[in-house]
Amino acid sequence: MSDTMMRRTIIVLLIACVGASDARGRQTGPQARFARARQNGRDFDRGAAAMRKVLKAWLAEADRGTFLIPDRLSGGPGWRPGERIYTPHNSGADLYSYLILTASLTDPAIYNRRMIEMLRNEIRYTTTTDAVPGSLDLITRRRGEPRVFDAAEYAKDGLVAVTELLGRTPWYYRMVDMTVDMMHRAPVITRFGNIPGDDAETNGDALQVLVRLAGMTGDKRFLEWAERIGDAYVDEVLPGNNGLPDHKWDFEKHTGTGRLRLRDHGNEIIVGLALLFAIEQYHQTERARRYRPVLANMFDRILESANADGMFHNIIDTRTLKPRRVALVDNWGYIYGAAYAFYQSTGETKYRDAVIGALKTLPKYRDHNWQRGQADGLADSIESAFYLVAREPVPEALEWIESQVRRMTAMQKPSGFVDRWYNDGNFNRTLLLYILYKSQGCRPDRWVKGLRVGAVREGDRLYLNVAAVGRATRLRGKIKFDFARHRRVMGFDKNYVRLNEFPEWYTVDENTLYRVSAASKRSERILLGSELIAGIALRPGDWVIEPVGRSQLGR
């Protein structure tokens, strides 16, 4: 071999080992992927540590007798001296539920004991004749009147999220019975049957929960109740309100306010209608044919109301589409997620195009003060992006997420608190979204500080790094892999974008065989996806996981 050929051969081998570069100049070979996985593991560790600080700070403030957590603490937004109140729609939905998820990852003992004790007392002290809860004054022990809204909000913003990630836990059964009793109490009379409220938030909350429970349980009541709400909006509210939902609708007088709140506390009905349509479309029902043009018009008009960057205004006039409040919606991704679910159901690409366009403009909003600069507004905006980049990994949006997570975590105080009110839970929710992205859905059965789990996906192959520093080196646990929760847990035919989900990044199939090999090639196992889901022991180091074929067991 000539010297020239030798040099060329060496260069080719170096490229194969180190990796070629992608269009953006990043190294893409195995070693570069593992380097990115290691960085992702460091981000996972930092994010989990911040979540645990929130958990410990709030548990220290829990009521001594009931273990329930007040909505607000001194110095927090809206706090009033001498007031300590637990409410299902605030503390339950936005804080307690995400402390459950934090404990499940960072402290199984707290999850299995303290969180369950809180559930016992939440049921004991906030319910009376049925499962619909009321508030609890933690000083006087006076219980408030049960409210349908409290049940709808607690279920949609809290218990749905727990169920999306953890499946059929005790909180799932709490949600089922609470939803049934909520619908039995539904107080608003319409020509379609009684529904939970006269406002877009209550009905949207209920609709999102009912559609999920219809798929999870197979109980026809949940779908029938969901269709009752859907018919009320598709056949009355939208035609009577310029093609859009109304913030509040009088079903007796058949009139509304002419306003649509596009931020939370209003956009919930948009998300719910998109999910209901997805189910109807899958089953090719008469409702799907009837709903489709009405919902297409709704989405078209909402998109028309956006600014030049695709961002929405908090409140718009339903006739003119002009903003009644110029401030921008921090949870813009809830609306775009609904539009994307409509695209997933219909194949109408203009809705996908609108999502991609909005994601590409995010760098312009790097320093935007969502919700008057509160951490909750920033957390909701990051959450919005996660639902969408899980389907459309737009580079500009992924880079924006990184910058905004750094900005959000800087808002946490040394005490562990963020703003000392129930929306501190949304800080943990968004960090959980972030670290699961960093690990591509892989989770240790118990995280301790210094345990780093980071991953990079390339096609069907996962490059996984597990590292341990400090006291984490003494931990002997397992790594659990993610699976198609939308199908196995929620009962959906497709992975529709939906509010309060946890995106599926790298998922394994229960009945597929996978090769789990150390990058050093010193260790290799062939395991079922079901074994990976249950959790496998992996010593610190670089690992490659890839499918090798379907199991022949039972054939």
Summary of the structure (lengths in Angstrom):
residues: 555
radius of gyration: 24.3
end to end distance: 53.0
largest distance: 91.2
contacts: 1991
relative contact order: 0.10
helix: 52%
strand: 14%
